[in-house]
């Protein structure tokens, strides 16, 4: 399972040669980590990211941010986010 999870990473590494700055490489690593964490928790990454990016600016407490983490959400929580 772990080996299959990193396969897209290995296949896509040539594309990442164009991350020509350390900041660009760091940003790519952060996004990849977020996507894989959502997948590991059984969520569709695009749907989860849409929810987080919409609700995060309004979060007023640590608990509100914690509630947006992928291991605190389930598929049925994101059902309203699904695109038709």
N, CA, C and O atoms as a Maestro MAE file, in Angstrom:
{
 s_m_m2io_version
 :::
 2.0.0
}

f_m_ct {
 s_m_title
 :::
 protein
 m_atom[336] {
  # First column is atom index #
  i_m_mmod_type
  r_m_x_coord
  r_m_y_coord
  r_m_z_coord
  i_m_residue_number
  s_m_chain_name
  s_m_pdb_residue_name
  s_m_pdb_atom_name
  i_m_atomic_number
  :::
  1 25 0.826 -1.197 0.000 1 A "UNK " " N  " 7
  2 3 0.000 0.000 0.000 1 A "UNK " " CA " 6
  3 2 0.869 1.258 0.000 1 A "UNK " " C  " 6
  4 15 0.613 2.198 -0.753 1 A "UNK " " O  " 8
  5 25 1.873 1.268 0.831 2 A "UNK " " N  " 7
  6 3 2.753 2.441 0.914 2 A "UNK " " CA " 6
  7 2 3.469 2.658 -0.413 2 A "UNK " " C  " 6
  8 15 3.608 3.787 -0.882 2 A "UNK " " O  " 8
  9 25 3.919 1.566 -1.004 3 A "UNK " " N  " 7
  10 3 4.616 1.670 -2.279 3 A "UNK " " CA " 6
  11 2 3.711 2.253 -3.356 3 A "UNK " " C  " 6
  12 15 4.158 3.065 -4.167 3 A "UNK " " O  " 8
  13 25 2.451 1.850 -3.373 4 A "UNK " " N  " 7
  14 3 1.503 2.393 -4.345 4 A "UNK " " CA " 6
  15 2 1.194 3.859 -4.083 4 A "UNK " " C  " 6
  16 15 0.892 4.603 -5.016 4 A "UNK " " O  " 8
  17 25 1.264 4.280 -2.837 5 A "UNK " " N  " 7
  18 3 0.976 5.674 -2.503 5 A "UNK " " CA " 6
  19 2 2.048 6.616 -3.031 5 A "UNK " " C  " 6
  20 15 1.747 7.760 -3.373 5 A "UNK " " O  " 8
  21 25 3.291 6.156 -3.103 6 A "UNK " " N  " 7
  22 3 4.355 7.038 -3.563 6 A "UNK " " CA " 6
  23 2 4.611 6.933 -5.067 6 A "UNK " " C  " 6
  24 15 5.404 7.701 -5.613 6 A "UNK " " O  " 8
  25 25 3.952 5.997 -5.736 7 A "UNK " " N  " 7
  26 3 4.181 5.831 -7.181 7 A "UNK " " CA " 6
  27 2 3.942 7.123 -7.968 7 A "UNK " " C  " 6
  28 15 4.791 7.474 -8.787 7 A "UNK " " O  " 8
  29 25 2.825 7.858 -7.766 8 A "UNK " " N  " 7
  30 3 2.655 9.119 -8.507 8 A "UNK " " CA " 6
  31 2 3.758 10.130 -8.204 8 A "UNK " " C  " 6
  32 15 4.133 10.925 -9.065 8 A "UNK " " O  " 8
  33 25 4.262 10.095 -7.005 9 A "UNK " " N  " 7
  34 3 5.351 10.991 -6.630 9 A "UNK " " CA " 6
  35 2 6.599 10.690 -7.452 9 A "UNK " " C  " 6
  36 15 7.248 11.601 -7.966 9 A "UNK " " O  " 8
  37 25 6.925 9.422 -7.571 10 A "UNK " " N  " 7
  38 3 8.119 9.018 -8.311 10 A "UNK " " CA " 6
  39 2 7.945 9.305 -9.797 10 A "UNK " " C  " 6
  40 15 8.872 9.794 -10.443 10 A "UNK " " O  " 8
  41 25 6.785 9.012 -10.340 11 A "UNK " " N  " 7
  42 3 6.532 9.241 -11.757 11 A "UNK " " CA " 6
  43 2 6.564 10.732 -12.075 11 A "UNK " " C  " 6
  44 15 7.037 11.124 -13.142 11 A "UNK " " O  " 8
  45 25 6.072 11.560 -11.173 12 A "UNK " " N  " 7
  46 3 6.000 12.997 -11.420 12 A "UNK " " CA " 6
  47 2 7.249 13.778 -11.095 12 A "UNK " " C  " 6
  48 15 7.265 14.998 -11.256 12 A "UNK " " O  " 8
  49 25 8.285 13.123 -10.649 13 A "UNK " " N  " 7
  50 3 9.460 13.876 -10.184 13 A "UNK " " CA " 6
  51 2 10.131 14.699 -11.273 13 A "UNK " " C  " 6
  52 15 10.738 15.728 -10.977 13 A "UNK " " O  " 8
  53 25 10.033 14.269 -12.528 14 A "UNK " " N  " 7
  54 3 10.642 15.068 -13.603 14 A "UNK " " CA " 6
  55 2 9.944 16.417 -13.738 14 A "UNK " " C  " 6
  56 15 10.581 17.419 -14.064 14 A "UNK " " O  " 8
  57 25 8.640 16.445 -13.487 15 A "UNK " " N  " 7
  58 3 7.912 17.713 -13.546 15 A "UNK " " CA " 6
  59 2 8.367 18.660 -12.449 15 A "UNK " " C  " 6
  60 15 8.292 19.879 -12.609 15 A "UNK " " O  " 8
  61 25 8.835 18.116 -11.345 16 A "UNK " " N  " 7
  62 3 9.221 18.954 -10.222 16 A "UNK " " CA " 6
  63 2 10.604 19.545 -10.392 16 A "UNK " " C  " 6
  64 15 11.042 20.335 -9.556 16 A "UNK " " O  " 8
  65 25 11.293 19.184 -11.442 17 A "UNK " " N  " 7
  66 3 12.575 19.815 -11.711 17 A "UNK " " CA " 6
  67 2 12.394 21.302 -11.980 17 A "UNK " " C  " 6
  68 15 13.343 22.082 -11.890 17 A "UNK " " O  " 8
  69 25 11.165 21.685 -12.310 18 A "UNK " " N  " 7
  70 3 10.891 23.083 -12.612 18 A "UNK " " CA " 6
  71 2 10.572 23.902 -11.359 18 A "UNK " " C  " 6
  72 15 10.345 25.109 -11.450 18 A "UNK " " O  " 8
  73 25 10.554 23.256 -10.197 19 A "UNK " " N  " 7
  74 3 10.448 23.997 -8.942 19 A "UNK " " CA " 6
  75 2 11.847 24.535 -8.667 19 A "UNK " " C  " 6
  76 15 12.615 23.955 -7.899 19 A "UNK " " O  " 8
  77 25 12.161 25.658 -9.313 20 A "UNK " " N  " 7
  78 3 13.540 26.131 -9.348 20 A "UNK " " CA " 6
  79 2 13.991 26.916 -8.117 20 A "UNK " " C  " 6
  80 15 15.115 27.418 -8.079 20 A "UNK " " O  " 8
  81 25 13.132 27.022 -7.126 21 A "UNK " " N  " 7
  82 3 13.532 27.693 -5.894 21 A "UNK " " CA " 6
  83 2 13.213 26.793 -4.712 21 A "UNK " " C  " 6
  84 15 12.333 25.938 -4.815 21 A "UNK " " O  " 8
  85 25 13.897 26.960 -3.604 22 A "UNK " " N  " 7
  86 3 13.560 26.187 -2.413 22 A "UNK " " CA " 6
  87 2 12.117 26.430 -1.958 22 A "UNK " " C  " 6
  88 15 11.454 25.513 -1.475 22 A "UNK " " O  " 8
  89 25 11.639 27.657 -2.114 23 A "UNK " " N  " 7
  90 3 10.258 27.954 -1.711 23 A "UNK " " CA " 6
  91 2 9.267 27.200 -2.598 23 A "UNK " " C  " 6
  92 15 8.250 26.711 -2.105 23 A "UNK " " O  " 8
  93 25 9.547 27.101 -3.888 24 A "UNK " " N  " 7
  94 3 8.681 26.359 -4.796 24 A "UNK " " CA " 6
  95 2 8.666 24.875 -4.474 24 A "UNK " " C  " 6
  96 15 7.614 24.235 -4.507 24 A "UNK " " O  " 8
  97 25 9.835 24.330 -4.162 25 A "UNK " " N  " 7
  98 3 9.924 22.921 -3.789 25 A "UNK " " CA " 6
  99 2 9.188 22.668 -2.474 25 A "UNK " " C  " 6
  100 15 8.519 21.647 -2.321 25 A "UNK " " O  " 8
  101 25 9.310 23.587 -1.538 26 A "UNK " " N  " 7
  102 3 8.612 23.449 -0.252 26 A "UNK " " CA " 6
  103 2 7.102 23.498 -0.454 26 A "UNK " " C  " 6
  104 15 6.372 22.703 0.138 26 A "UNK " " O  " 8
  105 25 6.631 24.420 -1.281 27 A "UNK " " N  " 7
  106 3 5.196 24.529 -1.555 27 A "UNK " " CA " 6
  107 2 4.671 23.249 -2.194 27 A "UNK " " C  " 6
  108 15 3.586 22.787 -1.840 27 A "UNK " " O  " 8
  109 25 5.416 22.673 -3.122 28 A "UNK " " N  " 7
  110 3 5.011 21.419 -3.753 28 A "UNK " " CA " 6
  111 2 4.923 20.295 -2.725 28 A "UNK " " C  " 6
  112 15 3.989 19.494 -2.752 28 A "UNK " " O  " 8
  113 25 5.890 20.239 -1.827 29 A "UNK " " N  " 7
  114 3 5.892 19.202 -0.797 29 A "UNK " " CA " 6
  115 2 4.702 19.361 0.148 29 A "UNK " " C  " 6
  116 15 4.098 18.369 0.556 29 A "UNK " " O  " 8
  117 25 4.367 20.589 0.495 30 A "UNK " " N  " 7
  118 3 3.228 20.835 1.389 30 A "UNK " " CA " 6
  119 2 1.923 20.390 0.729 30 A "UNK " " C  " 6
  120 15 1.115 19.701 1.351 30 A "UNK " " O  " 8
  121 25 1.721 20.778 -0.514 31 A "UNK " " N  " 7
  122 3 0.498 20.407 -1.217 31 A "UNK " " CA " 6
  123 2 0.406 18.896 -1.370 31 A "UNK " " C  " 6
  124 15 -0.653 18.313 -1.140 31 A "UNK " " O  " 8
  125 25 1.508 18.257 -1.756 32 A "UNK " " N  " 7
  126 3 1.512 16.811 -1.907 32 A "UNK " " CA " 6
  127 2 1.175 16.131 -0.578 32 A "UNK " " C  " 6
  128 15 0.416 15.162 -0.554 32 A "UNK " " O  " 8
  129 25 1.729 16.629 0.514 33 A "UNK " " N  " 7
  130 3 1.443 16.058 1.838 33 A "UNK " " CA " 6
  131 2 -0.026 16.203 2.207 33 A "UNK " " C  " 6
  132 15 -0.627 15.272 2.745 33 A "UNK " " O  " 8
  133 25 -0.606 17.362 1.922 34 A "UNK " " N  " 7
  134 3 -2.022 17.571 2.216 34 A "UNK " " CA " 6
  135 2 -2.902 16.612 1.420 34 A "UNK " " C  " 6
  136 15 -3.836 16.022 1.964 34 A "UNK " " O  " 8
  137 25 -2.606 16.462 0.152 35 A "UNK " " N  " 7
  138 3 -3.397 15.586 -0.709 35 A "UNK " " CA " 6
  139 2 -3.295 14.136 -0.247 35 A "UNK " " C  " 6
  140 15 -4.309 13.444 -0.155 35 A "UNK " " O  " 8
  141 25 -2.102 13.677 0.041 36 A "UNK " " N  " 7
  142 3 -1.926 12.289 0.470 36 A "UNK " " CA " 6
  143 2 -2.525 12.040 1.855 36 A "UNK " " C  " 6
  144 15 -3.010 10.940 2.123 36 A "UNK " " O  " 8
  145 25 -2.501 13.032 2.729 37 A "UNK " " N  " 7
  146 3 -3.127 12.876 4.045 37 A "UNK " " CA " 6
  147 2 -4.637 12.759 3.902 37 A "UNK " " C  " 6
  148 15 -5.262 11.951 4.588 37 A "UNK " " O  " 8
  149 25 -5.226 13.551 3.025 38 A "UNK " " N  " 7
  150 3 -6.668 13.439 2.776 38 A "UNK " " CA " 6
  151 2 -7.003 12.059 2.231 38 A "UNK " " C  " 6
  152 15 -7.959 11.429 2.682 38 A "UNK " " O  " 8
  153 25 -6.226 11.589 1.270 39 A "UNK " " N  " 7
  154 3 -6.466 10.254 0.706 39 A "UNK " " CA " 6
  155 2 -6.324 9.171 1.763 39 A "UNK " " C  " 6
  156 15 -7.130 8.242 1.813 39 A "UNK " " O  " 8
  157 25 -5.311 9.282 2.604 40 A "UNK " " N  " 7
  158 3 -5.087 8.277 3.646 40 A "UNK " " CA " 6
  159 2 -6.245 8.219 4.636 40 A "UNK " " C  " 6
  160 15 -6.466 7.194 5.281 40 A "UNK " " O  " 8
  161 25 -6.981 9.320 4.755 41 A "UNK " " N  " 7
  162 3 -8.128 9.366 5.657 41 A "UNK " " CA " 6
  163 2 -9.443 9.115 4.928 41 A "UNK " " C  " 6
  164 15 -10.515 9.357 5.484 41 A "UNK " " O  " 8
  165 25 -9.371 8.633 3.696 42 A "UNK " " N  " 7
  166 3 -10.559 8.244 2.948 42 A "UNK " " CA " 6
  167 2 -11.346 9.391 2.355 42 A "UNK " " C  " 6
  168 15 -12.520 9.227 2.025 42 A "UNK " " O  " 8
  169 25 -10.726 10.545 2.212 43 A "UNK " " N  " 7
  170 3 -11.424 11.708 1.661 43 A "UNK " " CA " 6
  171 2 -10.969 11.979 0.240 43 A "UNK " " C  " 6
  172 15 -9.854 11.624 -0.144 43 A "UNK " " O  " 8
  173 25 -11.829 12.603 -0.531 44 A "UNK " " N  " 7
  174 3 -11.469 13.038 -1.873 44 A "UNK " " CA " 6
  175 2 -10.732 14.362 -1.693 44 A "UNK " " C  " 6
  176 15 -11.323 15.316 -1.186 44 A "UNK " " O  " 8
  177 25 -9.459 14.454 -2.091 45 A "UNK " " N  " 7
  178 3 -8.637 15.624 -1.773 45 A "UNK " " CA " 6
  179 2 -9.205 16.957 -2.246 45 A "UNK " " C  " 6
  180 15 -9.174 17.932 -1.495 45 A "UNK " " O  " 8
  181 25 -9.720 17.023 -3.467 46 A "UNK " " N  " 7
  182 3 -10.240 18.289 -3.974 46 A "UNK " " CA " 6
  183 2 -11.409 18.775 -3.135 46 A "UNK " " C  " 6
  184 15 -11.497 19.961 -2.819 46 A "UNK " " O  " 8
  185 25 -12.300 17.874 -2.775 47 A "UNK " " N  " 7
  186 3 -13.467 18.232 -1.966 47 A "UNK " " CA " 6
  187 2 -13.034 18.708 -0.591 47 A "UNK " " C  " 6
  188 15 -13.545 19.708 -0.087 47 A "UNK " " O  " 8
  189 25 -12.104 18.005 0.011 48 A "UNK " " N  " 7
  190 3 -11.619 18.396 1.337 48 A "UNK " " CA " 6
  191 2 -10.922 19.754 1.293 48 A "UNK " " C  " 6
  192 15 -11.164 20.602 2.152 48 A "UNK " " O  " 8
  193 25 -10.053 19.967 0.291 49 A "UNK " " N  " 7
  194 3 -9.356 21.252 0.181 49 A "UNK " " CA " 6
  195 2 -10.322 22.411 -0.037 49 A "UNK " " C  " 6
  196 15 -10.115 23.495 0.508 49 A "UNK " " O  " 8
  197 25 -11.374 22.196 -0.826 50 A "UNK " " N  " 7
  198 3 -12.383 23.250 -1.016 50 A "UNK " " CA " 6
  199 2 -13.001 23.638 0.311 50 A "UNK " " C  " 6
  200 15 -13.156 24.824 0.599 50 A "UNK " " O  " 8
  201 25 -13.360 22.652 1.128 51 A "UNK " " N  " 7
  202 3 -13.957 22.928 2.441 51 A "UNK " " CA " 6
  203 2 -12.982 23.690 3.324 51 A "UNK " " C  " 6
  204 15 -13.349 24.690 3.940 51 A "UNK " " O  " 8
  205 25 -11.745 23.221 3.388 52 A "UNK " " N  " 7
  206 3 -10.747 23.855 4.251 52 A "UNK " " CA " 6
  207 2 -10.471 25.288 3.814 52 A "UNK " " C  " 6
  208 15 -10.450 26.193 4.649 52 A "UNK " " O  " 8
  209 25 -10.262 25.507 2.531 53 A "UNK " " N  " 7
  210 3 -9.940 26.849 2.053 53 A "UNK " " CA " 6
  211 2 -11.113 27.814 2.195 53 A "UNK " " C  " 6
  212 15 -10.910 29.025 2.290 53 A "UNK " " O  " 8
  213 25 -12.334 27.293 2.211 54 A "UNK " " N  " 7
  214 3 -13.493 28.154 2.414 54 A "UNK " " CA " 6
  215 2 -13.686 28.498 3.896 54 A "UNK " " C  " 6
  216 15 -14.034 29.632 4.225 54 A "UNK " " O  " 8
  217 25 -13.466 27.533 4.788 55 A "UNK " " N  " 7
  218 3 -13.773 27.728 6.208 55 A "UNK " " CA " 6
  219 2 -12.588 28.199 7.053 55 A "UNK " " C  " 6
  220 15 -12.796 28.775 8.121 55 A "UNK " " O  " 8
  221 25 -11.383 27.973 6.614 56 A "UNK " " N  " 7
  222 3 -10.217 28.337 7.421 56 A "UNK " " CA " 6
  223 2 -10.124 29.829 7.740 56 A "UNK " " C  " 6
  224 15 -9.783 30.171 8.872 56 A "UNK " " O  " 8
  225 25 -10.407 30.729 6.807 57 A "UNK " " N  " 7
  226 3 -10.315 32.153 7.159 57 A "UNK " " CA " 6
  227 2 -11.279 32.582 8.264 57 A "UNK " " C  " 6
  228 15 -11.019 33.558 8.968 57 A "UNK " " O  " 8
  229 25 -12.376 31.867 8.419 58 A "UNK " " N  " 7
  230 3 -13.359 32.223 9.441 58 A "UNK " " CA " 6
  231 2 -13.103 31.535 10.778 58 A "UNK " " C  " 6
  232 15 -13.802 31.816 11.751 58 A "UNK " " O  " 8
  233 25 -12.130 30.650 10.847 59 A "UNK " " N  " 7
  234 3 -11.849 29.921 12.083 59 A "UNK " " CA " 6
  235 2 -11.348 30.888 13.146 59 A "UNK " " C  " 6
  236 15 -10.399 31.639 12.917 59 A "UNK " " O  " 8
  237 25 -11.988 30.866 14.308 60 A "UNK " " N  " 7
  238 3 -11.657 31.784 15.389 60 A "UNK " " CA " 6
  239 2 -10.916 31.125 16.550 60 A "UNK " " C  " 6
  240 15 -10.499 31.807 17.486 60 A "UNK " " O  " 8
  241 25 -10.749 29.791 16.494 61 A "UNK " " N  " 7
  242 3 -10.105 29.100 17.603 61 A "UNK " " CA " 6
  243 2 -9.310 27.909 17.083 61 A "UNK " " C  " 6
  244 15 -9.450 27.498 15.931 61 A "UNK " " O  " 8
  245 25 -8.481 27.372 17.954 62 A "UNK " " N  " 7
  246 3 -7.711 26.183 17.604 62 A "UNK " " CA " 6
  247 2 -8.665 25.019 17.340 62 A "UNK " " C  " 6
  248 15 -8.414 24.199 16.457 62 A "UNK " " O  " 8
  249 25 -9.742 24.946 18.091 63 A "UNK " " N  " 7
  250 3 -10.714 23.867 17.905 63 A "UNK " " CA " 6
  251 2 -11.375 23.940 16.530 63 A "UNK " " C  " 6
  252 15 -11.651 22.907 15.919 63 A "UNK " " O  " 8
  253 25 -11.629 25.145 16.044 64 A "UNK " " N  " 7
  254 3 -12.238 25.308 14.722 64 A "UNK " " CA " 6
  255 2 -11.275 24.847 13.621 64 A "UNK " " C  " 6
  256 15 -11.700 24.241 12.637 64 A "UNK " " O  " 8
  257 25 -9.998 25.129 13.787 65 A "UNK " " N  " 7
  258 3 -8.993 24.668 12.824 65 A "UNK " " CA " 6
  259 2 -8.842 23.152 12.924 65 A "UNK " " C  " 6
  260 15 -8.756 22.463 11.907 65 A "UNK " " O  " 8
  261 25 -8.808 22.636 14.151 66 A "UNK " " N  " 7
  262 3 -8.678 21.197 14.379 66 A "UNK " " CA " 6
  263 2 -9.833 20.419 13.735 66 A "UNK " " C  " 6
  264 15 -9.637 19.303 13.253 66 A "UNK " " O  " 8
  265 25 -11.007 20.994 13.728 67 A "UNK " " N  " 7
  266 3 -12.176 20.330 13.137 67 A "UNK " " CA " 6
  267 2 -12.051 20.172 11.626 67 A "UNK " " C  " 6
  268 15 -12.751 19.349 11.036 67 A "UNK " " O  " 8
  269 25 -11.177 20.942 10.991 68 A "UNK " " N  " 7
  270 3 -10.992 20.874 9.540 68 A "UNK " " CA " 6
  271 2 -9.934 19.866 9.113 68 A "UNK " " C  " 6
  272 15 -9.782 19.602 7.920 68 A "UNK " " O  " 8
  273 25 -9.207 19.306 10.056 69 A "UNK " " N  " 7
  274 3 -8.173 18.331 9.716 69 A "UNK " " CA " 6
  275 2 -8.806 17.080 9.127 69 A "UNK " " C  " 6
  276 15 -9.910 16.708 9.523 69 A "UNK " " O  " 8
  277 25 -8.135 16.427 8.194 70 A "UNK " " N  " 7
  278 3 -8.762 15.316 7.477 70 A "UNK " " CA " 6
  279 2 -9.164 14.145 8.358 70 A "UNK " " C  " 6
  280 15 -10.111 13.436 8.018 70 A "UNK " " O  " 8
  281 25 -8.495 13.916 9.457 71 A "UNK " " N  " 7
  282 3 -8.881 12.809 10.322 71 A "UNK " " CA " 6
  283 2 -10.066 13.165 11.217 71 A "UNK " " C  " 6
  284 15 -10.572 12.304 11.937 71 A "UNK " " O  " 8
  285 25 -10.513 14.419 11.183 72 A "UNK " " N  " 7
  286 3 -11.699 14.817 11.938 72 A "UNK " " CA " 6
  287 2 -12.938 14.967 11.055 72 A "UNK " " C  " 6
  288 15 -14.028 15.239 11.559 72 A "UNK " " O  " 8
  289 25 -12.779 14.795 9.758 73 A "UNK " " N  " 7
  290 3 -13.903 14.868 8.830 73 A "UNK " " CA " 6
  291 2 -14.122 13.500 8.198 73 A "UNK " " C  " 6
  292 15 -13.199 12.692 8.092 73 A "UNK " " O  " 8
  293 25 -15.348 13.258 7.784 74 A "UNK " " N  " 7
  294 3 -15.683 12.001 7.118 74 A "UNK " " CA " 6
  295 2 -16.358 12.327 5.795 74 A "UNK " " C  " 6
  296 15 -16.747 13.468 5.546 74 A "UNK " " O  " 8
  297 25 -16.489 11.326 4.966 75 A "UNK " " N  " 7
  298 3 -17.096 11.541 3.647 75 A "UNK " " CA " 6
  299 2 -18.473 12.178 3.754 75 A "UNK " " C  " 6
  300 15 -18.802 13.078 2.981 75 A "UNK " " O  " 8
  301 25 -19.279 11.720 4.701 76 A "UNK " " N  " 7
  302 3 -20.638 12.277 4.821 76 A "UNK " " CA " 6
  303 2 -20.614 13.738 5.259 76 A "UNK " " C  " 6
  304 15 -21.565 14.474 4.995 76 A "UNK " " O  " 8
  305 25 -19.530 14.175 5.930 77 A "UNK " " N  " 7
  306 3 -19.393 15.596 6.290 77 A "UNK " " CA " 6
  307 2 -19.170 16.461 5.057 77 A "UNK " " C  " 6
  308 15 -19.521 17.641 5.043 77 A "UNK " " O  " 8
  309 25 -18.586 15.868 4.026 78 A "UNK " " N  " 7
  310 3 -18.247 16.607 2.812 78 A "UNK " " CA " 6
  311 2 -19.260 16.397 1.700 78 A "UNK " " C  " 6
  312 15 -19.044 16.856 0.578 78 A "UNK " " O  " 8
  313 25 -20.351 15.716 1.985 79 A "UNK " " N  " 7
  314 3 -21.339 15.413 0.940 79 A "UNK " " CA " 6
  315 2 -21.886 16.688 0.287 79 A "UNK " " C  " 6
  316 15 -22.181 16.692 -0.908 79 A "UNK " " O  " 8
  317 25 -22.022 17.759 1.057 80 A "UNK " " N  " 7
  318 3 -22.549 19.012 0.501 80 A "UNK " " CA " 6
  319 2 -21.534 19.696 -0.405 80 A "UNK " " C  " 6
  320 15 -21.901 20.585 -1.174 80 A "UNK " " O  " 8
  321 25 -20.266 19.299 -0.332 81 A "UNK " " N  " 7
  322 3 -19.197 19.893 -1.137 81 A "UNK " " CA " 6
  323 2 -19.094 19.265 -2.521 81 A "UNK " " C  " 6
  324 15 -18.495 19.842 -3.428 81 A "UNK " " O  " 8
  325 25 -19.670 18.099 -2.678 82 A "UNK " " N  " 7
  326 3 -19.520 17.360 -3.936 82 A "UNK " " CA " 6
  327 2 -20.093 18.166 -5.098 82 A "UNK " " C  " 6
  328 15 -21.197 18.704 -5.019 82 A "UNK " " O  " 8
  329 25 -19.329 18.234 -6.160 83 A "UNK " " N  " 7
  330 3 -19.794 18.945 -7.343 83 A "UNK " " CA " 6
  331 2 -20.754 18.062 -8.127 83 A "UNK " " C  " 6
  332 15 -20.519 16.860 -8.253 83 A "UNK " " O  " 8
  333 25 -21.841 18.640 -8.661 84 A "UNK " " N  " 7
  334 3 -22.820 17.817 -9.373 84 A "UNK " " CA " 6
  335 2 -22.294 17.282 -10.683 84 A "UNK " " C  " 6
  336 15 -23.008 16.572 -11.391 84 A "UNK " " O  " 8
  :::
 }
 m_bond[335] {
  # First column is bond index #
  i_m_from
  i_m_to
  i_m_order
  :::
  1 1 2 1
  2 2 3 1
  3 3 4 2
  4 3 5 1
  5 5 6 1
  6 6 7 1
  7 7 8 2
  8 7 9 1
  9 9 10 1
  10 10 11 1
  11 11 12 2
  12 11 13 1
  13 13 14 1
  14 14 15 1
  15 15 16 2
  16 15 17 1
  17 17 18 1
  18 18 19 1
  19 19 20 2
  20 19 21 1
  21 21 22 1
  22 22 23 1
  23 23 24 2
  24 23 25 1
  25 25 26 1
  26 26 27 1
  27 27 28 2
  28 27 29 1
  29 29 30 1
  30 30 31 1
  31 31 32 2
  32 31 33 1
  33 33 34 1
  34 34 35 1
  35 35 36 2
  36 35 37 1
  37 37 38 1
  38 38 39 1
  39 39 40 2
  40 39 41 1
  41 41 42 1
  42 42 43 1
  43 43 44 2
  44 43 45 1
  45 45 46 1
  46 46 47 1
  47 47 48 2
  48 47 49 1
  49 49 50 1
  50 50 51 1
  51 51 52 2
  52 51 53 1
  53 53 54 1
  54 54 55 1
  55 55 56 2
  56 55 57 1
  57 57 58 1
  58 58 59 1
  59 59 60 2
  60 59 61 1
  61 61 62 1
  62 62 63 1
  63 63 64 2
  64 63 65 1
  65 65 66 1
  66 66 67 1
  67 67 68 2
  68 67 69 1
  69 69 70 1
  70 70 71 1
  71 71 72 2
  72 71 73 1
  73 73 74 1
  74 74 75 1
  75 75 76 2
  76 75 77 1
  77 77 78 1
  78 78 79 1
  79 79 80 2
  80 79 81 1
  81 81 82 1
  82 82 83 1
  83 83 84 2
  84 83 85 1
  85 85 86 1
  86 86 87 1
  87 87 88 2
  88 87 89 1
  89 89 90 1
  90 90 91 1
  91 91 92 2
  92 91 93 1
  93 93 94 1
  94 94 95 1
  95 95 96 2
  96 95 97 1
  97 97 98 1
  98 98 99 1
  99 99 100 2
  100 99 101 1
  101 101 102 1
  102 102 103 1
  103 103 104 2
  104 103 105 1
  105 105 106 1
  106 106 107 1
  107 107 108 2
  108 107 109 1
  109 109 110 1
  110 110 111 1
  111 111 112 2
  112 111 113 1
  113 113 114 1
  114 114 115 1
  115 115 116 2
  116 115 117 1
  117 117 118 1
  118 118 119 1
  119 119 120 2
  120 119 121 1
  121 121 122 1
  122 122 123 1
  123 123 124 2
  124 123 125 1
  125 125 126 1
  126 126 127 1
  127 127 128 2
  128 127 129 1
  129 129 130 1
  130 130 131 1
  131 131 132 2
  132 131 133 1
  133 133 134 1
  134 134 135 1
  135 135 136 2
  136 135 137 1
  137 137 138 1
  138 138 139 1
  139 139 140 2
  140 139 141 1
  141 141 142 1
  142 142 143 1
  143 143 144 2
  144 143 145 1
  145 145 146 1
  146 146 147 1
  147 147 148 2
  148 147 149 1
  149 149 150 1
  150 150 151 1
  151 151 152 2
  152 151 153 1
  153 153 154 1
  154 154 155 1
  155 155 156 2
  156 155 157 1
  157 157 158 1
  158 158 159 1
  159 159 160 2
  160 159 161 1
  161 161 162 1
  162 162 163 1
  163 163 164 2
  164 163 165 1
  165 165 166 1
  166 166 167 1
  167 167 168 2
  168 167 169 1
  169 169 170 1
  170 170 171 1
  171 171 172 2
  172 171 173 1
  173 173 174 1
  174 174 175 1
  175 175 176 2
  176 175 177 1
  177 177 178 1
  178 178 179 1
  179 179 180 2
  180 179 181 1
  181 181 182 1
  182 182 183 1
  183 183 184 2
  184 183 185 1
  185 185 186 1
  186 186 187 1
  187 187 188 2
  188 187 189 1
  189 189 190 1
  190 190 191 1
  191 191 192 2
  192 191 193 1
  193 193 194 1
  194 194 195 1
  195 195 196 2
  196 195 197 1
  197 197 198 1
  198 198 199 1
  199 199 200 2
  200 199 201 1
  201 201 202 1
  202 202 203 1
  203 203 204 2
  204 203 205 1
  205 205 206 1
  206 206 207 1
  207 207 208 2
  208 207 209 1
  209 209 210 1
  210 210 211 1
  211 211 212 2
  212 211 213 1
  213 213 214 1
  214 214 215 1
  215 215 216 2
  216 215 217 1
  217 217 218 1
  218 218 219 1
  219 219 220 2
  220 219 221 1
  221 221 222 1
  222 222 223 1
  223 223 224 2
  224 223 225 1
  225 225 226 1
  226 226 227 1
  227 227 228 2
  228 227 229 1
  229 229 230 1
  230 230 231 1
  231 231 232 2
  232 231 233 1
  233 233 234 1
  234 234 235 1
  235 235 236 2
  236 235 237 1
  237 237 238 1
  238 238 239 1
  239 239 240 2
  240 239 241 1
  241 241 242 1
  242 242 243 1
  243 243 244 2
  244 243 245 1
  245 245 246 1
  246 246 247 1
  247 247 248 2
  248 247 249 1
  249 249 250 1
  250 250 251 1
  251 251 252 2
  252 251 253 1
  253 253 254 1
  254 254 255 1
  255 255 256 2
  256 255 257 1
  257 257 258 1
  258 258 259 1
  259 259 260 2
  260 259 261 1
  261 261 262 1
  262 262 263 1
  263 263 264 2
  264 263 265 1
  265 265 266 1
  266 266 267 1
  267 267 268 2
  268 267 269 1
  269 269 270 1
  270 270 271 1
  271 271 272 2
  272 271 273 1
  273 273 274 1
  274 274 275 1
  275 275 276 2
  276 275 277 1
  277 277 278 1
  278 278 279 1
  279 279 280 2
  280 279 281 1
  281 281 282 1
  282 282 283 1
  283 283 284 2
  284 283 285 1
  285 285 286 1
  286 286 287 1
  287 287 288 2
  288 287 289 1
  289 289 290 1
  290 290 291 1
  291 291 292 2
  292 291 293 1
  293 293 294 1
  294 294 295 1
  295 295 296 2
  296 295 297 1
  297 297 298 1
  298 298 299 1
  299 299 300 2
  300 299 301 1
  301 301 302 1
  302 302 303 1
  303 303 304 2
  304 303 305 1
  305 305 306 1
  306 306 307 1
  307 307 308 2
  308 307 309 1
  309 309 310 1
  310 310 311 1
  311 311 312 2
  312 311 313 1
  313 313 314 1
  314 314 315 1
  315 315 316 2
  316 315 317 1
  317 317 318 1
  318 318 319 1
  319 319 320 2
  320 319 321 1
  321 321 322 1
  322 322 323 1
  323 323 324 2
  324 323 325 1
  325 325 326 1
  326 326 327 1
  327 327 328 2
  328 327 329 1
  329 329 330 1
  330 330 331 1
  331 331 332 2
  332 331 333 1
  333 333 334 1
  334 334 335 1
  335 335 336 2
  :::
 }
}
